């Protein structure tokens, strides 16, 4: 083979490579346009029937030298890259994305400021059982300078025979105690129709792990002005978690806080598995504040403190845990709540670690 012929063939290859690149980019532009139309129409991006139809048409036109299997493989890679391109473009448009908003979302709840670089702590009983129970815990929070009181009035339980909460009566107790001690109330809502009612009592609506993809509830929470604490689902990916937050923000409520509470794995030594890597990822990908629920993620009193330290070290804006005057008789989560003396020690140790940055008081 002469050097001249070799160079000529190489030039032809380079020309064809350039043509292929131009065609691939033209195809990519069409894919992006198609993806935008699908998004507006609510159509799924991936259509297996359409992919099969395109592949079959290509195979019918194949005259070699590539065999049909090779052609099918090559175009499947192109289709896969196109689908990924649609997903990347869609992520750029998310309202919760750090690419959309570079500065952190800051939420002010009375004297508590969340997302400004300081640390916040949310604590209280798993379930509201009585005025006396809530007041005793709230008083302990007040003495520690904690401003955010949590308590469950509506309790979605795995078993239908377990305590389901006091409902609106529980919210009334939380509001009464919070007003007496100048605290802010965080409580879960499970029914979209209860959102408006709940806003009369709570300062933050909590959407629990089991309802992270209750889309009607997310829409209802997005339609009010009350801040929302959204917990990650039991087996939800980070992407699914952010899309759930997008449901709320896209409806007009930008005051959303994310809460990592552990995910379900094969591990049995903890209630769930705390995905600590989710904290820096969420902080990088989103501008929303991030909390870590150390109670539900671990289910173990003996490791609450190190997990809380890990959460703050990883960049979390705050920590959430459950406190009960007498955990052994609690109507829910009796084995994982801590008593008030343990809570006092927890706060002392957390402060002494240097990781807990006190929330600045806002007048």
Legacy VTK file of the C-alpha trace (Angstrom):
# vtk DataFile Version 3.0
C-alpha trace
ASCII
DATASET POLYDATA
POINTS 363 float
0.000 0.000 0.000
1.442 3.370 -1.072
1.831 6.215 1.435
-0.264 8.410 -0.855
-3.234 5.998 -0.836
-2.969 5.545 2.941
-3.148 9.300 3.532
-6.036 9.620 1.113
-8.076 6.988 2.967
-7.271 8.626 6.303
-8.485 11.969 4.963
-11.718 10.335 3.862
-12.144 8.864 7.346
-11.543 12.251 8.931
-14.146 13.781 6.629
-16.699 11.100 7.458
-15.927 11.471 11.186
-16.655 15.178 10.892
-19.916 14.466 9.084
-20.926 11.940 11.739
-20.155 14.461 14.481
-22.240 17.112 12.757
-25.138 14.685 12.333
-24.889 13.506 15.947
-25.057 17.104 17.189
-28.013 17.816 14.919
-29.703 14.728 16.324
-28.896 15.888 19.874
-30.520 19.273 19.211
-33.677 17.520 17.985
-33.622 15.267 21.066
-33.460 18.320 23.355
-36.392 19.922 21.556
-38.330 16.665 21.795
-37.490 16.408 25.499
-38.885 19.893 26.168
-42.125 18.979 24.408
-42.385 15.745 26.389
-41.800 17.599 29.658
-44.512 20.166 28.905
-46.920 17.413 27.867
-46.120 15.168 30.832
-44.952 12.367 28.539
-42.296 9.928 29.753
-38.864 10.524 28.242
-38.131 6.846 27.543
-40.484 5.075 25.151
-39.349 1.434 24.652
-41.825 0.888 21.798
-40.462 3.886 19.912
-36.870 2.700 20.469
-37.713 -0.765 19.158
-39.405 0.753 16.108
-36.330 2.874 15.287
-33.942 -0.068 15.726
-36.053 -2.373 13.570
-36.160 0.257 10.831
-32.369 0.653 10.948
-31.779 -3.100 10.840
-34.041 -3.417 7.808
-31.826 -0.876 5.983
-28.508 -2.406 7.038
-26.448 -3.669 4.078
-23.177 -4.281 5.929
-20.329 -4.666 6.490
-21.514 -4.265 10.118
-23.779 -7.116 11.187
-27.232 -6.388 12.633
-26.119 -6.995 16.224
-23.360 -4.401 15.928
-25.710 -1.832 14.387
-28.223 -2.459 17.173
-25.517 -1.982 19.830
-24.118 1.221 18.303
-27.491 2.907 17.992
-28.594 1.820 21.451
-25.561 3.715 22.783
-26.640 6.779 20.810
-30.194 6.459 22.153
-28.882 6.077 25.710
-26.700 9.196 25.384
-29.684 11.102 24.008
-31.860 10.112 26.956
-29.126 11.182 29.370
-28.900 14.510 27.537
-32.612 15.080 28.114
-32.202 14.309 31.817
-29.234 16.676 32.188
-31.127 19.505 30.494
-34.128 18.881 32.734
-31.985 18.935 35.877
-30.615 22.346 34.889
-34.144 23.702 34.961
-35.029 22.486 38.466
-35.997 25.311 40.775
-34.285 23.524 43.692
-31.013 23.183 41.770
-27.840 24.955 42.860
-27.336 25.761 39.160
-30.597 27.689 39.176
-29.854 29.550 42.429
-26.299 29.817 43.684
-27.045 31.383 47.072
-28.437 29.304 49.935
-32.131 29.505 50.749
-32.474 31.017 54.217
-35.647 30.441 56.233
-36.453 32.516 59.310
-38.669 31.047 62.014
-38.898 33.678 64.703
-35.477 33.827 66.331
-34.324 30.679 64.534
-32.610 31.214 61.206
-32.095 28.146 59.028
-29.611 27.990 56.189
-27.488 31.007 57.152
-24.450 28.958 58.168
-25.479 28.434 61.784
-26.765 25.154 63.253
-30.380 24.477 64.150
-31.810 21.716 66.306
-35.322 20.292 66.101
-36.436 18.161 69.042
-39.538 16.845 70.740
-41.558 13.684 71.289
-42.338 11.264 68.494
-46.058 11.520 69.280
-48.068 14.113 71.137
-49.651 12.211 74.025
-50.742 14.936 76.464
-50.287 18.606 77.298
-48.114 17.709 80.304
-45.824 15.494 78.226
-45.269 18.123 75.532
-44.817 20.955 78.024
-42.143 19.055 79.971
-40.112 18.421 76.821
-40.659 21.937 75.483
-39.484 23.431 78.782
-36.252 21.417 78.483
-35.788 22.720 74.932
-36.347 26.275 76.096
-33.721 25.904 78.815
-31.228 24.746 76.180
-32.010 27.662 73.891
-33.712 25.441 71.293
-36.464 27.181 69.330
-37.932 24.384 67.205
-40.387 21.936 68.799
-41.429 18.811 66.918
-44.261 16.464 67.770
-46.456 14.025 65.860
-50.210 14.591 65.828
-50.914 12.477 62.723
-48.867 9.277 62.821
-48.635 7.056 59.721
-47.701 3.702 61.271
-46.633 0.451 59.685
-49.270 -1.444 61.671
-52.891 -0.219 61.575
-53.190 -1.234 65.242
-50.452 1.106 66.491
-51.158 4.528 67.966
-52.149 6.851 65.116
-51.858 10.158 66.978
-54.342 12.660 68.450
-54.992 14.458 65.174
-56.063 18.088 65.388
-56.196 17.792 69.166
-52.475 17.074 69.167
-51.821 20.149 67.031
-53.791 22.248 69.504
-51.558 21.019 72.331
-48.399 21.786 70.376
-49.603 25.302 69.533
-50.622 26.057 73.111
-47.292 24.928 74.560
-45.283 26.675 71.841
-47.085 29.959 72.437
-46.468 29.727 76.169
-42.729 29.158 75.701
-42.147 31.166 72.511
-41.233 28.161 70.364
-41.973 27.226 66.768
-43.953 24.080 65.928
-43.053 21.396 63.392
-45.548 18.586 62.844
-46.397 16.083 60.143
-49.433 16.274 57.886
-50.478 13.140 55.977
-53.641 14.210 54.161
-53.711 16.950 51.505
-57.097 18.110 52.784
-55.566 18.786 56.232
-52.924 21.236 54.992
-55.051 24.370 55.383
-56.214 23.281 58.833
-52.671 22.494 59.950
-51.376 25.936 58.969
-53.498 27.367 61.789
-51.336 25.490 64.310
-47.896 24.760 62.869
-45.009 26.954 61.775
-43.486 24.181 59.643
-45.338 21.400 57.824
-43.479 18.096 57.955
-43.930 15.604 55.122
-42.713 12.242 56.339
-40.683 9.562 54.594
-43.713 7.437 53.747
-45.330 10.415 52.017
-42.319 11.755 50.138
-43.960 10.754 46.863
-47.527 11.524 47.876
-47.726 13.977 45.008
-51.097 15.453 45.917
-49.771 16.183 49.407
-46.645 17.783 47.931
-48.782 19.970 45.673
-50.994 21.004 48.589
-47.944 21.912 50.687
-46.604 23.925 47.764
-49.810 25.923 47.566
-49.441 27.502 51.028
-46.842 29.900 52.408
-45.897 27.777 55.440
-42.332 26.348 55.400
-42.037 22.614 54.716
-39.661 19.996 56.137
-39.490 17.183 53.577
-38.058 13.829 54.671
-36.344 11.438 52.287
-38.309 8.301 51.458
-37.430 4.877 52.825
-35.696 3.761 49.616
-35.656 6.986 47.625
-32.718 8.034 45.517
-31.327 11.534 45.960
-32.726 12.446 42.548
-36.214 11.303 43.563
-35.832 13.271 46.798
-35.004 16.473 44.911
-37.857 15.948 42.471
-40.235 15.619 45.442
-38.956 18.983 46.709
-39.440 20.379 43.201
-43.137 19.513 43.401
-43.453 21.855 46.395
-41.276 24.677 45.076
-42.871 24.583 41.610
-46.221 25.374 43.226
-44.835 28.613 44.686
-43.605 27.628 48.152
-39.825 28.085 48.112
-39.407 27.634 51.882
-38.451 23.959 51.810
-36.005 22.121 54.075
-34.671 18.668 53.209
-34.230 15.991 55.863
-32.070 12.893 55.468
-33.501 10.257 57.828
-31.782 7.084 56.749
-32.647 4.660 53.988
-33.598 0.998 54.030
-30.731 -1.430 53.433
-29.842 -4.992 54.467
-28.279 -3.737 57.709
-30.059 -4.882 60.890
-27.961 -3.235 63.619
-29.610 0.117 63.018
-33.233 0.984 62.263
-32.164 2.450 58.918
-28.822 3.272 57.325
-27.787 6.911 57.674
-26.634 8.056 54.244
-24.208 10.711 55.442
-22.927 11.199 51.891
-26.361 12.570 50.992
-25.641 15.709 53.036
-22.758 17.126 50.951
-24.413 15.923 47.746
-27.656 17.726 48.606
-25.717 20.832 49.609
-23.833 20.741 46.293
-26.831 19.999 44.095
-29.454 22.124 45.850
-29.682 25.492 47.583
-32.200 24.217 50.162
-31.288 23.742 53.866
-30.465 20.162 54.876
-31.257 18.456 58.201
-30.364 14.992 59.462
-32.799 13.046 61.656
-30.432 11.029 63.821
-33.254 9.286 65.704
-35.006 7.627 62.774
-31.823 6.992 60.814
-30.223 4.999 63.630
-32.950 3.928 66.061
-30.198 3.714 68.698
-29.703 6.086 71.603
-26.037 5.131 71.993
-24.935 6.534 68.626
-27.087 9.663 68.358
-24.247 11.977 69.348
-21.555 10.719 66.930
-24.081 10.679 64.086
-25.151 14.231 64.927
-21.493 15.296 64.884
-21.004 13.544 61.552
-24.052 15.322 60.123
-22.788 18.762 61.120
-19.248 17.950 59.979
-20.668 16.933 56.585
-22.327 20.335 56.242
-25.876 19.813 57.546
-27.767 22.934 58.591
-29.274 21.142 61.546
-30.113 17.966 63.396
-33.439 16.444 64.399
-34.047 14.044 67.284
-36.809 12.720 69.520
-37.065 13.501 73.234
-39.631 12.100 75.685
-40.023 12.585 79.480
-40.233 8.826 79.966
-39.378 6.901 76.783
-40.173 3.497 78.270
-43.912 4.342 78.327
-44.018 6.283 75.030
-46.902 5.374 72.725
-44.544 5.266 69.717
-40.808 4.781 69.134
-40.248 3.950 72.811
-36.856 2.324 72.220
-35.227 5.139 70.304
-36.294 8.333 72.097
-34.052 9.845 74.765
-35.141 11.246 78.116
-34.569 14.838 79.217
-31.346 14.294 81.231
-29.903 12.460 78.216
-30.978 15.329 75.990
-29.239 17.836 78.264
-26.038 15.770 78.085
-26.437 15.419 74.320
-26.561 19.208 73.943
-23.600 19.708 76.258
-21.468 17.222 74.305
-22.602 18.563 70.921
-21.713 22.122 71.894
-18.349 21.086 73.291
-17.489 19.404 69.968
-17.238 22.793 68.301
-19.380 21.570 65.397
-22.628 23.098 66.633
-22.774 26.723 65.503
-25.331 28.541 67.657
-28.185 30.192 65.785
-27.959 33.954 66.065
-30.989 35.557 67.704
-32.978 37.765 65.385
-35.021 40.574 66.902
LINES 1 364
363 0 1 2 3 4 5 6 7 8 9 10 11 12 13 14 15 16 17 18 19 20 21 22 23 24 25 26 27 28 29 30 31 32 33 34 35 36 37 38 39 40 41 42 43 44 45 46 47 48 49 50 51 52 53 54 55 56 57 58 59 60 61 62 63 64 65 66 67 68 69 70 71 72 73 74 75 76 77 78 79 80 81 82 83 84 85 86 87 88 89 90 91 92 93 94 95 96 97 98 99 100 101 102 103 104 105 106 107 108 109 110 111 112 113 114 115 116 117 118 119 120 121 122 123 124 125 126 127 128 129 130 131 132 133 134 135 136 137 138 139 140 141 142 143 144 145 146 147 148 149 150 151 152 153 154 155 156 157 158 159 160 161 162 163 164 165 166 167 168 169 170 171 172 173 174 175 176 177 178 179 180 181 182 183 184 185 186 187 188 189 190 191 192 193 194 195 196 197 198 199 200 201 202 203 204 205 206 207 208 209 210 211 212 213 214 215 216 217 218 219 220 221 222 223 224 225 226 227 228 229 230 231 232 233 234 235 236 237 238 239 240 241 242 243 244 245 246 247 248 249 250 251 252 253 254 255 256 257 258 259 260 261 262 263 264 265 266 267 268 269 270 271 272 273 274 275 276 277 278 279 280 281 282 283 284 285 286 287 288 289 290 291 292 293 294 295 296 297 298 299 300 301 302 303 304 305 306 307 308 309 310 311 312 313 314 315 316 317 318 319 320 321 322 323 324 325 326 327 328 329 330 331 332 333 334 335 336 337 338 339 340 341 342 343 344 345 346 347 348 349 350 351 352 353 354 355 356 357 358 359 360 361 362
